[in-house]
């Protein structure tokens, strides 16, 4: 009896710790997604003009991931052995050229997404920018249908329809005068934000495909390494763009003329970079403490927060069209997340029918999965925001 009581208390303690981690990572995602977007707009609104610098801020904080992985490895020692073993097997199965090509390709796509998003933050009100970014779920579903055999269920179709209508309504919202930019620049910002949503949707689908077909693993170290290396490539690409365009020459003058002062200029850049990486850490943590479905749902819930904060911070105009757009976007998110909840529930039922394959209840339990359960879990929709979703 004492043994059963002791094991029960240990299980309860582990479960509480796991839910504390889930709460903490959810807070990272919700708070930093909104904060980083607001800070990105603050940079442009107070005198920042460099689109390359704005793009670089979303990626350049990636060294934070090294510290995150280091401390995670210390607290999860059993995973070190598993990671070392899988790394050895991976090297035997895949060539360095293949992996390098994957990281370079994904990194360049990340840099293109960040650069396109910078036009949106420069020319659009941040509330409009955030609502347009919501359309990335439409493109994610479309590319997942092509690349990952995503099924279009009634809930998915309903979600796509609502999100398309939500973004389309913004076309008829004449905000160019309120945003203090010409109609041409407003149109450029709108189109570039839509293009960024397209590339981001493609990126998420490719990441899922790569983890399932190329890397063939869904472990903590695999995802962390993938984000780290693709961030290096994206950072190098954006730095080349910054120096090749000549914008680096204007940064000193930009800092001196910044409306909030030179110190505020530096602090804005630093905190923007840090918050984007904390957001990334939150996404990675949610995937491995819970599931990619829950991670996607939390990230989706965070997007409508940005337009509300934009009204308070930047006094963005919140007219009837934008309110309807927000409502439709939230409705579409809930429909999308509910379908993934149903898919995850069906997956768990299938796994429960397999003998000797208990479902994981904590991060340490995941280390004890056998190959059959890993293959089943790899079919999940792994939509990671480690790459900035609305940078």
For each residue, the residues with C-beta under 8 A, 3 or more apart:
1: 4 5
2: 5 6
3: 6 7
4: 1 7 8
5: 1 2 8 9
6: 2 3 9 10
7: 3 4 10 11
8: 4 5 11 12
9: 5 6 12 13
10: 6 7 13 14
11: 7 8 14 15 361
12: 8 9 15 16
13: 9 10 16 17
14: 10 11 17 18 361 362 364
15: 11 12 18 19 361 362
16: 12 13 19 20
17: 13 14 20 21 362
18: 14 15 21 22 289 361 362 363
19: 15 16 22 23
20: 16 17 23 24
21: 17 18 24 25 285 289 363
22: 18 19 25 26 286 289 290 294
23: 19 20 26 27
24: 20 21 27 28 285
25: 21 22 28 29 281 282 283 285 286 289
26: 22 23 29 30 282 286 298
27: 23 24 30 31 282
28: 24 25 31 32 278 279 281 282 285
29: 25 26 32 33 279 282 283 286 295 298 299 302 385
30: 26 27 33 34 298 301 302 305
31: 27 28 34 35
32: 28 29 35 36 275 276 278 279 282
33: 29 30 36 37 279 299 302 303 305 306 385 389 390
34: 30 31 37 38 302 305 306 309
35: 31 32 38 39 271 275
36: 32 33 39 40 58 272 275 276 279 388 391
37: 33 34 40 41 121 126 129 130 306 390 391
38: 34 35 41 42 126 306 309 310 313
39: 35 36 42 43 268 271 272 275
40: 36 37 43 44 54 57 58 118 121 126 272 391
41: 37 38 44 45 121 126 129 310 314
42: 38 39 45 46 268 313
43: 39 40 46 48 53 54 57 268 269 272
44: 40 41 48 49 54 121 122
45: 41 42 48 314
46: 42 43 258 259 260 264 268
47: 254 257 258 259 265
48: 43 44 45 53 54 254 258 265 268
49: 44 122 250 254
50: 53 54 242 247 250 251 254
51: 54 55 115 118 119 122 247
52: 55 56 115 118 238 241 242 245 247
53: 43 48 50 56 57 242 247 251 269
54: 40 43 44 48 50 51 57 58 118 121 122
55: 51 52 58 59 111 114 115 117 118 238 241 391
56: 52 53 59 60 114 235 238 239 242
57: 40 43 53 54 60 61 269 272 273 276 391
58: 36 40 54 55 114 117 272 273 276 388 391
59: 55 56 62 110 111 114 231 234 235 238 276 388
60: 56 57 235 238 273
61: 57 64 273 274 276 277
62: 59 65 227 228 231 232 235 277
63: 66 67
64: 61 67 68 274 277 278 281
65: 62 68 69 224 227 228 231 277 280 281
66: 63 69 70 228
67: 63 64 70 71
68: 64 65 71 72 224 281 284
69: 65 66 72 73 220 221 224 228
70: 66 67 73 74
71: 67 68 74 75
72: 68 69 75 76 220
73: 69 70 76 77 79 80
74: 70 71 77
75: 71 72
76: 72 73 79 80 220 363 364 367
77: 73 74 80
78: 81 82 364 367
79: 73 76 82 83 219 220 221 367
80: 73 76 77 83 84
81: 78 84 85
82: 78 79 85 86 219 367
83: 79 80 86 87 219 220 221
84: 80 81 87 88
85: 81 82 88 89
86: 82 83 89 90 217 219 221 222
87: 83 84 90 91 221
88: 84 85 91 92
89: 85 86 92 93
90: 86 87 93 94 215 216 217
91: 87 88 94
92: 88 89
93: 89 90 216
94: 90 91 98 99 214 215
95: 98 99
96: 99 100
97: 100 101
98: 94 95 101 102 214
99: 94 95 96 102 103 214 215
100: 96 97 103 104
101: 97 98 104 105
102: 98 99 105 106 210 214 215
103: 99 100 106 107 226 229 230 233
104: 100 101 107 108 233
105: 101 102 108 109
106: 102 103 109 110 203 206 207 210 226 230 233
107: 103 104 110 111 229 230 231 232 233 234 236 237
108: 104 105 111 112 233 234 237
109: 105 106 112 113 199 202 203 206
110: 59 106 107 113 114 203 230 231 233 234 387
111: 55 59 107 108 114 115 233 234 235 237 238 241
112: 108 109 115 116 199
113: 109 110 116 117 196 199 200 203 387 388 391
114: 55 56 58 59 110 111 117 118 234 238 388 391
115: 51 52 55 111 112 118 119 238 241
116: 112 113 119 120 192 193 195 196 199
117: 55 58 113 114 120 121 133 192 193 196 388 390 391
118: 40 51 52 54 55 114 115 121 122 391
119: 51 115 116 122 123 188 189 192 193
120: 116 117 123 124 129 132 133 189 190 192 193 196
121: 37 40 41 44 54 117 118 124 126 129 391
122: 44 49 51 54 118 119 189
123: 119 120 179 181 185 186 188 189 190
124: 120 121 128 129 132 175 179 186 189 190 193
125: 128 129 175 178 179 310 314 316 317
126: 37 38 40 41 121 129 130 306 307 310 314 316
127: 130 131 306 307 310 311 316 318 322
128: 124 125 131 132 170 173 175 179 190 307 316 322
129: 37 41 120 121 124 125 126 132 133 189 193 390
130: 37 126 127 133 134 303 304 306 307 310 390
131: 127 128 134 166 167 170 303 307 322 325 326 329
132: 120 124 128 129 135 167 170 190 193 194 197
133: 117 120 129 130 136 193 196 197 200 303 389 390
134: 130 131 137 163 166 167 303 304 329 332 333
135: 132 138 139 163 164 166 167 194 197
136: 133 139 140 197 198 200 201 204 389
137: 134 140 141 159 160 163 201 300 332 333 336
138: 135 141 142 160 163 164 197 201
139: 135 136 142 143 197 198 200 201 202
140: 136 137 143 144 200 201 204 205 383
141: 137 138 144 145 150 152 156 159 160 201 336
142: 138 139 145 146 201
143: 139 140 146 147 201 202 204 205 206
144: 140 141 147 148 150 204 205 208 381
145: 141 142 148 149 150 151 152
146: 142 143 205
147: 143 144 205 206 208 209
148: 144 145 205 208 209 212 381
149: 145
150: 141 144 145 156 381
151: 145 156
152: 141 145 156 157 160
153: 156 157 339
154: 157 158
155: 158 159 335 336 338 339 342
156: 141 150 151 152 153 159 160 335 336 339
157: 152 153 154 160 161
158: 154 155 161 162 332 335
159: 137 141 155 156 162 163 332 333 335 336 339
160: 137 138 141 152 156 157 163 164 332
161: 157 158 164 165 332
162: 158 159 165 166 328 329 331 332 335
163: 134 135 137 138 159 160 166 167 328 329 332
164: 135 138 160 161 167 168
165: 161 162 168 169 328
166: 131 134 135 162 163 169 170 324 325 326 328 329 332
167: 131 132 134 135 163 164 170 171 194 325
168: 164 165 171 172
169: 165 166 172 173 321 324 325 328
170: 128 131 132 166 167 173 190 321 322 325
171: 167 168 190
172: 168 169 321
173: 128 169 170 319 321 322 325
174: 177
175: 124 125 128 178 179 186 317
176: 179 181 182 183 185 186
177: 174 180
178: 125 175 316 317
179: 123 124 125 128 175 176 186
180: 177
181: 123 176 185 186 189
182: 176 185 186
183: 176 186 187
184: 187 188
185: 123 176 181 182 188 189
186: 123 124 175 176 179 181 182 183 189 190
187: 183 184 190 191
188: 119 123 184 185 191 192
189: 119 120 122 123 124 129 181 185 186 192 193
190: 120 123 124 128 132 170 171 186 187 193 194
191: 187 188 194 195
192: 116 117 119 120 188 189 195 196
193: 116 117 119 120 124 129 132 133 189 190 196 197
194: 132 135 167 190 191 197 198
195: 116 191 192 198 199
196: 113 116 117 120 133 192 193 199 200
197: 132 133 135 136 138 139 193 194 200 201
198: 136 139 194 195 201 202
199: 109 112 113 116 195 196 202 203
200: 113 133 136 139 140 196 197 203 204 387 389
201: 136 137 138 139 140 141 142 143 197 198 204 205
202: 109 139 143 198 199 205 206
203: 106 109 110 113 199 200 206 207 387
204: 136 140 143 144 200 201 207 208 383 384 387
205: 140 143 144 146 147 148 201 202 208 209
206: 106 109 143 147 202 203 209 210
207: 106 203 204 210 211 226 382 383 384 387
208: 144 147 148 204 205 211 212 381 382 383
209: 147 148 205 206 212 213 214
210: 102 106 206 207 213 214 215 226
211: 207 208 214 215 216 217 218 222 223 226 378 382
212: 148 208 209 216 218 378 379
213: 209 210 216
214: 94 98 99 102 209 210 211
215: 90 94 99 102 210 211 222 226
216: 90 93 211 212 213 378
217: 86 90 211 222 374 378
218: 211 212 222 223 374 377 378 380 382
219: 79 82 83 86 222 223
220: 69 72 76 79 83 223 224 284 288
221: 69 79 83 86 87 224 225
222: 86 211 215 217 218 219 225 226
223: 211 218 219 220 226 227 284 287 288 382 384 386
224: 65 68 69 220 221 227 228 284
225: 221 222 228 229
226: 103 106 207 210 211 215 222 223 229 230
227: 62 65 223 224 230 231 280 284 384 386 387
228: 62 65 66 69 224 225 231 232
229: 103 107 225 226 232 233
230: 103 106 107 110 226 227 233 234 387
231: 59 62 65 107 110 227 228 234 235
232: 62 107 228 229 235 236
233: 103 104 106 107 108 110 111 229 230 236 237
234: 59 107 108 110 111 114 230 231 237 238
235: 56 59 60 62 111 231 232 238 239
236: 107 232 233 239 240
237: 107 108 111 233 234 240 241
238: 52 55 56 59 60 111 114 115 234 235 241 242
239: 56 235 236 242 243
240: 236 237 243 244
241: 52 55 111 115 237 238 244 245
242: 50 52 53 56 238 239 245 247 248
243: 239 240 246 248
244: 240 241
245: 52 241 242
246: 243 249 250
247: 50 51 52 53 242 250 251
248: 242 243 251
249: 246 252
250: 49 50 246 247 253 254
251: 50 53 247 248 254 255
252: 249 255 256
253: 250 256 257
254: 47 48 49 50 250 251 257 258 265
255: 251 252 258 262 265 266
256: 252 253 262
257: 47 253 254
258: 46 47 48 254 255 261 262 264 265
259: 46 47
260: 46 264 265 268
261: 258 264 265
262: 255 256 258 265 266
263: 266 267
264: 46 258 260 261 267 268
265: 47 48 254 255 258 260 261 262 268 269
266: 255 262 263 269 270
267: 263 264 270 271
268: 39 42 43 46 48 260 264 265 271 272
269: 43 53 57 265 266 272 273
270: 266 267 273 274
271: 35 39 267 268 274 275
272: 36 39 40 43 57 58 268 269 275 276
273: 57 58 60 61 269 270 276 277
274: 61 64 270 271 277 278
275: 32 35 36 39 271 272 278 279
276: 32 36 57 58 59 61 272 273 279 280 388 391
277: 61 62 64 65 273 274 280 281
278: 28 32 64 274 275 281 282
279: 28 29 32 33 36 275 276 282 283 385 388
280: 65 227 276 277 283 284 385 386 387 388
281: 25 28 64 65 68 277 278 284 285
282: 25 26 27 28 29 32 278 279 285 286
283: 25 29 279 280 286 287 295 299 384 385 386
284: 68 220 223 224 227 280 281 287 288 384 386
285: 21 24 25 28 281 282 288 289
286: 22 25 26 29 282 283 289 290 294 295 298
287: 223 283 284 290 291 292 295 382 384
288: 220 223 284 285 363 366
289: 18 21 22 25 285 286 363
290: 22 286 287 294 295
291: 287 294 295 344 380
292: 287 295 296 380 381 382 383 384
293: 296 297 337 340 341 343 344 380 381
294: 22 286 290 291 297 298
295: 29 283 286 287 290 291 292 298 299 383 384 385
296: 292 293 299 300 336 337 340 381 383
297: 293 294 300 301 333 337 340 341
298: 26 29 30 286 294 295 301 302
299: 29 33 283 295 296 302 303 383 385 389
300: 137 296 297 303 333 336 337
301: 30 297 298 304 305 333
302: 29 30 33 34 298 299 305 306
303: 33 130 131 133 134 299 300 306 329 333 389 390
304: 130 134 301 307 308 326 329 330 333
305: 30 33 34 301 302 308 309
306: 33 34 37 38 126 127 130 302 303 309 310 390
307: 126 127 128 130 131 304 310 311 316 318 322 326
308: 304 305 311 312
309: 34 38 305 306 312 313
310: 38 41 125 126 127 130 306 307 313 314 316
311: 127 307 308 314 315 316 318
312: 308 309 315
313: 38 42 309 310
314: 41 45 125 126 310 311
315: 311 312
316: 125 126 127 128 178 307 310 311
317: 125 175 178 322
318: 127 307 311 322 323
319: 173 322 323
320: 323 324
321: 169 170 172 173 324 325
322: 127 128 131 170 173 307 317 318 319 325 326
323: 318 319 320 326 327
324: 166 169 320 321 327 328
325: 131 166 167 169 170 173 321 322 328 329
326: 131 166 304 307 322 323 329 330
327: 323 324 330 331
328: 162 163 165 166 169 324 325 331 332
329: 131 134 162 163 166 303 304 325 326 332 333
330: 304 326 327 333 334
331: 162 327 328 334 335
332: 134 137 158 159 160 161 162 163 166 328 329 335 336
333: 134 137 159 297 300 301 303 304 329 330 336 337
334: 330 331 337 338
335: 155 156 158 159 162 331 332 338 339
336: 137 141 155 156 159 296 300 332 333 339 340
337: 293 296 297 300 333 334 340 341
338: 155 334 335 341 342
339: 153 155 156 159 335 336 342 343
340: 293 296 297 336 337 343 344 381
341: 293 297 337 338 344 345
342: 155 338 339 345 346
343: 293 339 340 346 347 381
344: 291 293 340 341 347 348 380
345: 341 342 348 349
346: 342 343 349 350
347: 343 344 350 351 376 377 379 380
348: 344 345 351 352 359
349: 345 346 352 353
350: 346 347 353 354 376
351: 347 348 354 357 359 373 376
352: 348 349 359
353: 349 350
354: 350 351 357 372 373
355:
356:
357: 351 354 369 370 372 373
358: 365
359: 348 351 352
360: 363 365 366 368 369
361: 11 14 15 18 365
362: 14 15 17 18 365 366
363: 18 21 76 288 289 360 366 367
364: 14 76 78 367 368
365: 358 360 361 362 368 369
366: 288 360 362 363 369
367: 76 78 79 82 363 364
368: 360 364 365
369: 357 360 365 366 373 374 377
370: 357 373 374
371: 374 375
372: 354 357 375 376
373: 351 354 357 369 370 376 377
374: 217 218 369 370 371 377 378
375: 371 372 378 379
376: 347 350 351 372 373 379
377: 218 347 369 373 374 380
378: 211 212 216 217 218 374 375
379: 212 347 375 376
380: 218 291 292 293 344 347 377
381: 144 148 150 208 292 293 296 340 343
382: 207 208 211 218 223 287 292
383: 140 204 207 208 292 295 296 299
384: 204 207 223 227 283 284 287 292 295 387
385: 29 33 279 280 283 295 299 388 389
386: 223 227 280 283 284
387: 110 113 200 203 204 207 227 230 280 384
388: 36 58 59 113 114 117 276 279 280 385 391
389: 33 133 136 200 299 303 385
390: 33 37 117 129 130 133 303 306
391: 36 37 40 55 57 58 113 114 117 118 121 276 388
